[in-house]
Amino acid sequence: MRSLIIFSLIWLIGSGTVYVHAQDIADRIIAVVDNEIILESELVSQAQMYAMQQRIDQRQIPQLKEQLLESMINKRLLLAKAVRDSIVVSDAEIQQELDHQLRQFEQAYGSLEQVAEQLGMSIPRLRREMRDDIRKELLVQRLQGKKFQTMNVSRREVRNFYEKHRDELPPVPERAEVAHIFIIPEEDENVRANAYAHAERIRDSVLAGSDFEALAREYSKDTGTADRGGDLGWVRRGLFVREFEEAVFAMEPGQVSDIVETQFGLHIIKLEDRRGDSVRPRHILIRLERGEESDQPTIAKLRELRQRVIDGESFEYLAAEYSQDTDTAPFGGLLGNVPMDQLESDIRRVVAELEVGQISEPARVNLVEGYGYSIIKLMERTPESPVDFDRDYQFLERFALQEKMEREFEKMIKELREEIYWEKKM
């Protein structure tokens, strides 16, 4: 799960259908914060980006300009403080977050082309603007982490919070205690052979003089880098998976690797440059995508395990023996007792159809690096209910901590507004 201290990044945007392109606005400076300016086109662009991410339309943006601008000023104050405190983030961290956000866009809208078209910009510009925004967000997160990461609340503080807000607290959401047995299908040798042959043909084309960047754009399955010709940017040692890192740090600038296999698939790597323990590689990724036939033995195995549980064997014992989810297998496959909306979407859909004690048929579970299949057991379901102090203490503790963080954040912003120069121009 990915988490942010969201109270510092709230953008108040209403609903609607009107879409405004940033490039249609005559640019002007609307605020200055330390050494940075905020342009009106940037305000609109940021609003568009947020609306795309949250799937919110934008009719109310003109009425909410003041709130949006205040949020941007606060963020720039935090950014200025992060720079003054010499906080840094690596290119690899930025790239990882960029890839994650781009995958979210693709899942929500089908393709980056549709996203870019709706925003009225090219894909390279979309990447460029997102990359700069992500760098700033990560710097701000790192600054906030230094201040808030170790913050906690006492039981007395939680009790005071409960007494103060008990009549306005939202109900505790529906929760489910869930366990699963997860198995990844074995590789299809035909798929593997075809993928290697495909990768070899691409590599031969590179060695024969074909343009690596053009081939990456055409063939690479890494959606985060393909449009940039496979460029991974500058990355320091220790941030690649082992097989990739061993290959790339053994290369000289201009060299093209043999085929390198990692958990993500097959890579053809070209090293553009290196500086000490940092390298700038490009790669072409060919995924080892399994065929439907190769999934059938896994599905059959999970059905066999499901029947064994129905016949009286222990789900927990079988999960410990057979599940390939290394995080949960030692605990009988237990995923925990969690709010339904925090379950992975593939698992949540299955759990929603189960009765307590039931075990699902094998269900496909998609992962970033591939997919697998699970049989899922619903052990307990707790319906939505009013908050009880003792039963829901952890739920209350989170709210009390968030309120405490908000107070500290407001105090921090007030101090920064006195410490760092800022001025609105509108």
C-alpha positions as CSV (number, residue, x, y, z in Angstrom):
1,M,0.0,0.0,0.0
2,R,1.2,3.5,-0.8
3,S,0.6,6.3,1.8
4,L,1.1,10.0,1.9
5,I,0.6,12.6,4.6
6,I,-2.4,13.7,2.6
7,F,-3.5,16.7,4.6
8,S,-0.7,18.8,3.2
9,L,-1.7,18.0,-0.4
10,I,-5.5,18.5,-0.3
11,W,-6.9,20.1,-3.5
12,L,-10.5,21.1,-3.4
13,I,-12.0,20.4,-6.8
14,G,-15.7,20.1,-7.6
15,S,-17.4,18.2,-10.3
16,G,-18.4,19.1,-13.8
17,T,-17.6,18.4,-17.4
18,V,-15.8,21.5,-18.8
19,Y,-12.2,20.9,-19.6
20,V,-9.7,23.7,-19.9
21,H,-6.3,23.4,-21.6
22,A,-3.4,25.1,-19.8
23,Q,-1.9,26.3,-23.1
24,D,-5.1,28.3,-23.8
25,I,-4.3,30.7,-21.0
26,A,-2.1,33.8,-21.4
27,D,0.6,33.0,-18.9
28,R,1.2,35.3,-16.0
29,I,2.9,35.1,-12.7
30,I,0.3,34.6,-9.9
31,A,2.7,34.0,-6.9
32,V,6.3,34.0,-5.9
33,V,7.7,31.7,-3.2
34,D,11.4,32.0,-2.3
35,N,13.2,31.6,-5.6
36,E,10.3,30.1,-7.5
37,I,7.4,31.5,-9.4
38,I,3.9,30.0,-9.9
39,L,2.3,30.6,-13.3
40,E,-1.4,30.7,-14.0
41,S,-0.9,27.9,-16.6
42,E,0.7,25.8,-13.9
43,L,-2.2,26.3,-11.6
44,V,-4.6,25.0,-14.3
45,S,-2.2,22.2,-15.4
46,Q,-1.9,21.0,-11.8
47,A,-5.7,21.0,-11.4
48,Q,-6.1,19.0,-14.6
49,M,-3.5,16.5,-13.5
50,Y,-5.2,16.0,-10.2
51,A,-8.6,15.7,-11.7
52,M,-7.3,13.0,-14.1
53,Q,-5.7,11.1,-11.3
54,Q,-8.9,11.3,-9.1
55,R,-11.3,11.0,-12.1
56,I,-12.9,14.3,-11.2
57,D,-14.3,16.8,-13.7
58,Q,-13.4,20.5,-13.4
59,R,-16.4,22.9,-13.7
60,Q,-15.8,24.4,-10.3
61,I,-12.1,25.1,-10.8
62,P,-12.6,28.9,-11.5
63,Q,-14.4,29.3,-8.2
64,L,-11.8,27.3,-6.3
65,K,-8.7,29.1,-7.6
66,E,-7.9,30.7,-4.3
67,Q,-7.9,27.3,-2.4
68,L,-5.8,25.7,-5.2
69,L,-3.3,28.5,-5.1
70,E,-3.0,28.4,-1.3
71,S,-2.3,24.7,-1.6
72,M,0.4,25.3,-4.2
73,I,2.0,28.1,-2.1
74,N,2.1,25.8,0.9
75,K,3.7,23.1,-1.2
76,R,6.4,25.5,-2.5
77,L,7.1,26.7,1.0
78,L,7.7,23.0,2.0
79,L,9.8,22.5,-1.1
80,A,11.9,25.6,-0.3
81,K,12.4,24.2,3.2
82,A,13.4,20.8,1.8
83,V,16.0,22.4,-0.4
84,R,17.4,24.5,2.4
85,D,17.7,21.4,4.5
86,S,19.6,19.6,1.7
87,I,17.1,16.9,1.3
88,V,17.6,14.9,-1.9
89,V,15.8,12.1,-3.8
90,S,17.4,9.9,-6.4
91,D,16.5,9.6,-10.1
92,A,15.6,6.0,-9.5
93,E,13.1,6.9,-6.8
94,I,11.5,9.5,-9.2
95,Q,11.4,7.0,-12.0
96,Q,9.8,4.3,-9.8
97,E,7.0,6.7,-8.8
98,L,6.6,7.9,-12.3
99,D,6.2,4.4,-13.6
100,H,3.7,3.7,-10.9
101,Q,1.6,6.7,-11.8
102,L,1.8,6.0,-15.5
103,R,0.5,2.4,-14.9
104,Q,-2.4,3.9,-12.9
105,F,-3.2,6.2,-15.8
106,E,-3.1,3.3,-18.2
107,Q,-5.4,1.1,-16.1
108,A,-7.9,3.9,-15.6
109,Y,-7.9,5.3,-19.2
110,G,-6.7,2.5,-21.4
111,S,-3.5,4.2,-22.8
112,L,-1.2,7.1,-22.2
113,E,-2.2,8.4,-25.6
114,Q,-5.8,8.9,-24.3
115,V,-4.5,10.6,-21.2
116,A,-2.2,13.0,-23.1
117,E,-5.0,13.8,-25.6
118,Q,-7.4,14.6,-22.8
119,L,-4.8,16.9,-21.2
120,G,-4.0,18.5,-24.5
121,M,-0.3,17.7,-24.5
122,S,2.2,15.2,-26.0
123,I,3.3,12.1,-24.2
124,P,6.9,13.5,-23.8
125,R,5.6,16.7,-22.3
126,L,3.3,14.7,-20.0
127,R,6.2,12.6,-18.8
128,R,8.4,15.7,-18.3
129,E,5.8,17.6,-16.3
130,M,4.9,14.5,-14.2
131,R,8.6,13.8,-13.5
132,D,9.2,17.4,-12.2
133,D,6.0,17.3,-10.1
134,I,7.0,13.9,-8.7
135,R,10.5,15.1,-7.8
136,K,9.0,18.0,-5.8
137,E,6.4,15.7,-4.2
138,L,9.1,13.3,-3.0
139,L,11.2,16.1,-1.6
140,V,8.1,17.4,0.4
141,Q,7.3,13.9,1.5
142,R,10.8,13.3,2.7
143,L,10.7,16.6,4.7
144,Q,7.3,15.7,6.2
145,G,8.6,12.3,7.0
146,K,11.5,13.8,9.1
147,K,8.9,15.7,11.1
148,F,6.0,13.3,11.4
149,Q,7.3,9.8,11.0
150,T,8.0,9.2,14.7
151,M,4.9,11.1,15.9
152,N,2.4,9.1,18.0
153,V,-0.5,9.7,20.3
154,S,-1.1,8.5,23.9
155,R,-4.2,6.7,25.1
156,R,-5.3,9.8,26.9
157,E,-5.0,11.8,23.6
158,V,-7.1,9.2,21.8
159,R,-9.7,9.3,24.6
160,N,-9.9,13.1,24.4
161,F,-10.2,12.9,20.6
162,Y,-13.0,10.4,21.0
163,E,-14.9,12.4,23.5
164,K,-14.6,15.6,21.4
165,H,-15.7,14.0,18.1
166,R,-17.8,11.0,19.0
167,D,-21.0,12.4,17.5
168,E,-19.3,13.3,14.2
169,L,-17.0,10.3,13.6
170,P,-17.7,8.3,10.5
171,P,-18.8,4.6,11.1
172,V,-16.1,2.0,11.1
173,P,-16.1,0.6,7.6
174,E,-16.9,-3.0,6.7
175,R,-13.9,-5.3,7.5
176,A,-13.0,-8.8,6.4
177,E,-10.5,-11.3,7.8
178,V,-9.1,-13.1,4.8
179,A,-6.6,-15.8,4.1
180,H,-5.4,-17.2,0.7
181,I,-3.3,-19.8,-1.0
182,F,-1.4,-18.1,-3.9
183,I,0.4,-20.0,-6.7
184,I,2.2,-18.6,-9.7
185,P,1.7,-20.7,-12.9
186,E,4.8,-22.5,-14.1
187,E,6.4,-21.1,-17.2
188,D,5.3,-22.3,-20.6
189,E,8.4,-23.5,-22.4
190,N,7.0,-22.5,-25.8
191,V,6.3,-19.0,-24.5
192,R,9.9,-18.8,-23.1
193,A,11.4,-20.1,-26.4
194,N,9.4,-17.6,-28.4
195,A,10.3,-14.7,-26.1
196,Y,14.0,-15.5,-26.3
197,A,13.9,-15.8,-30.1
198,H,12.1,-12.5,-30.3
199,A,14.7,-10.9,-28.0
200,E,17.5,-12.3,-30.0
201,R,16.1,-10.9,-33.2
202,I,15.8,-7.4,-31.6
203,R,19.4,-7.7,-30.3
204,D,20.7,-8.8,-33.7
205,S,19.0,-5.7,-35.2
206,V,20.7,-3.5,-32.7
207,L,24.1,-5.1,-33.3
208,A,23.5,-4.7,-37.1
209,G,23.1,-0.9,-36.7
210,S,19.4,-0.4,-36.0
211,D,18.5,2.5,-33.7
212,F,18.1,1.2,-30.1
213,E,15.7,4.0,-29.1
214,A,13.4,3.3,-32.1
215,L,13.4,-0.4,-31.3
216,A,12.6,0.3,-27.6
217,R,9.7,2.5,-28.6
218,E,8.4,-0.3,-30.9
219,Y,9.0,-3.4,-28.9
220,S,9.7,-2.7,-25.2
221,K,6.9,-3.7,-22.8
222,D,8.2,-1.4,-20.1
223,T,5.4,1.3,-20.4
224,G,7.3,3.6,-18.1
225,T,10.3,3.9,-20.4
226,A,9.4,2.7,-23.9
227,D,8.3,6.2,-25.1
228,R,11.7,7.5,-24.0
229,G,13.6,5.0,-26.1
230,G,14.1,2.8,-23.0
231,D,16.0,5.5,-21.1
232,L,16.1,4.6,-17.4
233,G,17.9,7.9,-16.4
234,W,20.9,8.2,-14.1
235,V,20.7,5.4,-11.4
236,R,23.2,4.6,-8.7
237,R,24.4,1.2,-7.7
238,G,22.1,-0.8,-5.4
239,L,18.7,0.3,-7.0
240,F,18.3,-2.3,-9.7
241,V,17.3,-5.9,-9.2
242,R,20.4,-8.1,-8.9
243,E,20.6,-9.7,-12.4
244,F,20.1,-6.3,-14.1
245,E,22.6,-4.6,-11.9
246,E,25.3,-7.2,-12.3
247,A,24.9,-6.9,-16.1
248,V,24.8,-3.2,-16.4
249,F,27.8,-2.4,-14.1
250,A,29.9,-4.9,-16.0
251,M,29.3,-2.9,-19.3
252,E,31.2,-0.1,-20.9
253,P,29.5,3.0,-22.4
254,G,28.1,2.1,-25.8
255,Q,28.0,-1.6,-25.2
256,V,24.9,-3.7,-25.7
257,S,24.3,-6.6,-23.3
258,D,23.5,-10.2,-23.9
259,I,19.9,-11.1,-23.0
260,V,19.4,-10.6,-19.3
261,E,16.6,-12.3,-17.4
262,T,15.0,-10.9,-14.3
263,Q,11.7,-11.3,-12.5
264,F,10.2,-8.7,-15.0
265,G,11.2,-10.6,-18.1
266,L,14.0,-10.4,-20.7
267,H,16.1,-7.3,-21.1
268,I,18.4,-6.0,-23.8
269,I,20.5,-3.3,-22.2
270,K,22.5,-0.5,-23.8
271,L,24.8,1.5,-21.5
272,E,24.8,5.2,-22.5
273,D,27.2,6.5,-19.9
274,R,28.6,5.9,-16.4
275,R,30.0,8.1,-13.6
276,G,31.5,6.2,-10.8
277,D,28.7,4.3,-9.1
278,S,26.0,5.8,-11.3
279,V,25.0,4.6,-14.7
280,R,22.6,5.7,-17.4
281,P,21.2,2.6,-19.3
282,R,18.5,2.1,-21.8
283,H,16.7,-1.2,-22.1
284,I,14.1,-3.1,-24.1
285,L,11.9,-5.4,-22.0
286,I,10.3,-8.5,-23.4
287,R,7.9,-10.1,-21.0
288,L,7.6,-13.9,-20.5
289,E,3.8,-13.9,-20.8
290,R,2.3,-17.2,-20.1
291,G,-0.3,-18.9,-22.3
292,E,-3.8,-20.0,-21.0
293,E,-2.8,-23.6,-21.4
294,S,0.1,-23.2,-18.9
295,D,-2.3,-21.8,-16.3
296,Q,-4.5,-24.9,-16.2
297,P,-2.2,-27.1,-14.0
298,T,-2.1,-24.2,-11.4
299,I,-5.9,-23.8,-11.5
300,A,-6.3,-27.6,-11.1
301,K,-3.9,-27.7,-8.2
302,L,-5.8,-24.9,-6.3
303,R,-9.1,-26.7,-7.0
304,E,-7.6,-29.8,-5.5
305,L,-6.4,-27.9,-2.4
306,R,-9.8,-26.3,-2.1
307,Q,-11.5,-29.7,-2.1
308,R,-9.0,-31.0,0.5
309,V,-10.1,-28.2,2.8
310,I,-13.7,-28.9,2.2
311,D,-13.0,-32.5,3.1
312,G,-11.6,-31.5,6.4
313,E,-7.9,-30.6,6.0
314,S,-6.6,-27.4,7.6
315,F,-6.5,-24.4,5.3
316,E,-3.7,-22.9,7.4
317,Y,-1.6,-26.0,7.1
318,L,-2.0,-26.2,3.3
319,A,-1.3,-22.5,2.9
320,A,1.9,-22.9,4.8
321,E,2.9,-25.8,2.6
322,Y,1.8,-24.7,-0.8
323,S,1.3,-20.9,-1.0
324,Q,3.9,-18.9,-2.8
325,D,3.0,-15.7,-1.1
326,T,6.1,-15.6,1.2
327,D,4.7,-12.8,3.3
328,T,1.6,-14.7,4.4
329,A,2.4,-18.4,4.0
330,P,4.1,-18.8,7.4
331,F,0.9,-17.4,9.0
332,G,-1.5,-19.8,7.3
333,G,-2.1,-17.4,4.4
334,L,-3.6,-14.8,6.6
335,L,-3.9,-11.4,4.9
336,G,-5.3,-9.9,8.1
337,N,-8.5,-8.2,9.2
338,V,-8.7,-5.2,7.0
339,P,-11.2,-2.7,5.7
340,M,-12.8,-4.0,2.5
341,D,-11.7,-1.0,0.5
342,Q,-8.0,-1.7,1.4
343,L,-8.0,-5.2,-0.1
344,E,-6.4,-5.5,-3.5
345,S,-9.2,-5.1,-6.1
346,D,-8.9,-8.7,-7.5
347,I,-9.3,-10.1,-4.0
348,R,-12.0,-7.6,-2.9
349,R,-14.2,-8.7,-5.8
350,V,-14.0,-12.3,-4.7
351,V,-14.5,-11.6,-1.0
352,A,-17.6,-9.6,-1.7
353,E,-19.3,-12.7,-3.1
354,L,-18.2,-15.1,-0.2
355,E,-20.1,-16.1,2.9
356,V,-18.1,-16.5,6.2
357,G,-16.3,-19.8,6.1
358,Q,-16.5,-20.2,2.3
359,I,-13.5,-20.7,0.1
360,S,-13.5,-19.3,-3.4
361,E,-12.8,-21.0,-6.7
362,P,-9.3,-20.1,-8.1
363,A,-9.2,-16.5,-8.9
364,R,-6.6,-14.6,-11.0
365,V,-4.6,-12.0,-9.0
366,N,-2.7,-9.4,-11.0
367,L,0.7,-8.2,-9.7
368,V,3.0,-5.5,-11.0
369,E,5.5,-8.1,-12.2
370,G,2.9,-10.6,-13.5
371,Y,0.0,-12.6,-12.0
372,G,-0.9,-15.7,-10.1
373,Y,-4.0,-17.5,-8.8
374,S,-5.5,-17.7,-5.3
375,I,-8.1,-19.6,-3.5
376,I,-9.5,-17.2,-0.8
377,K,-11.1,-18.0,2.5
378,L,-13.4,-15.5,4.2
379,M,-12.9,-16.1,7.9
380,E,-14.9,-13.3,9.4
381,R,-16.8,-10.3,8.1
382,T,-17.5,-7.3,10.4
383,P,-20.3,-5.0,9.0
384,E,-20.1,-1.2,9.1
385,S,-20.8,0.0,12.7
386,P,-20.7,3.0,15.0
387,V,-17.3,3.6,16.6
388,D,-16.7,1.9,20.0
389,F,-13.7,3.1,22.0
390,D,-12.3,-0.2,23.1
391,R,-13.2,-2.3,20.1
392,D,-12.1,0.2,17.6
393,Y,-9.2,1.7,19.4
394,Q,-6.8,1.4,16.4
395,F,-9.3,3.0,14.1
396,L,-9.6,6.0,16.6
397,E,-5.9,6.1,17.1
398,R,-5.3,6.8,13.4
399,F,-7.9,9.6,13.4
400,A,-6.4,11.1,16.5
401,L,-2.9,10.9,15.1
402,Q,-4.0,12.5,11.8
403,E,-5.6,15.4,13.8
404,K,-2.4,15.9,15.7
405,M,-0.4,15.9,12.5
406,E,-2.8,18.4,11.0
407,R,-2.2,20.8,13.9
408,E,1.5,20.4,13.7
409,F,1.4,20.9,9.9
410,E,-0.6,24.1,10.3
411,K,2.0,25.3,12.8
412,M,4.8,24.3,10.4
413,I,3.2,26.2,7.5
414,K,2.6,29.3,9.7
415,E,6.3,29.3,10.7
416,L,7.4,28.8,7.1
417,R,5.3,31.7,5.9
418,E,7.1,33.9,8.4
419,E,10.5,32.5,7.6
420,I,10.4,32.3,3.8
421,Y,9.5,35.1,1.4
422,W,6.2,34.6,-0.5
423,E,3.8,36.9,-2.3
424,K,0.6,36.5,-4.3
425,K,0.2,38.5,-7.5
426,M,-3.5,38.0,-8.2
